[in-house]
């Protein structure tokens, strides 16, 4: 991270390249932001699932693709002058990645299984039940931090006392910590293939 002109930058591309979930780091940075500070997030994808969550936290956002598999997204609290956000030239904040980080992601994402997972993940967005008292979400095949962000977003829209069932590629340790902090009741069961099914109960009040 770097700080200049009331702008804090966070580059999570190295974590995403290594299939690590940067959600905790992003949320930690958000909690540390001064009210007047703008956050610039550098990522390998357009962080659509993050927009809704940040909006709930009181942030406006603006995003731009500044390179191949390179997005910069700016977040600014709605209490601040939004002209700063509108007038920002995001492409001037672009910075290159080291070659070894770039080559690593090409190897990982070039596999058929990874491509299938991405396509399947988009289709599975439609799997959520229309009933706001119960929902099912299949997060398998999605790149971090999408599984955690999608789950938290789904819980925000779930009716109090409702249940959400999610299926992840592995036990979502960071998500379970966040659920505990938020006061949700949950049960996680590891499947034979190493994936995990988690039942989450939203508090009634």
ABEGO torsion letter per residue (X at the ends): XBBBGGBBBBBAAAAAAAGBBAAAAAAAAAAABBAABBBBBBBABBBAAAAAAAAAAGBBBBBBBABBGBBBBBBBBAABBAAAAAABBAAAABBBBBAAAAAAAAAAAABAAAAAAAAAAAAAAAABBABAABBBBBABGBBOAAAAAAAAAAAAABBBGBBBBBBBABBBAAAAAAAAAAGBBBBBBBBAAGBBBBBBBBBAX
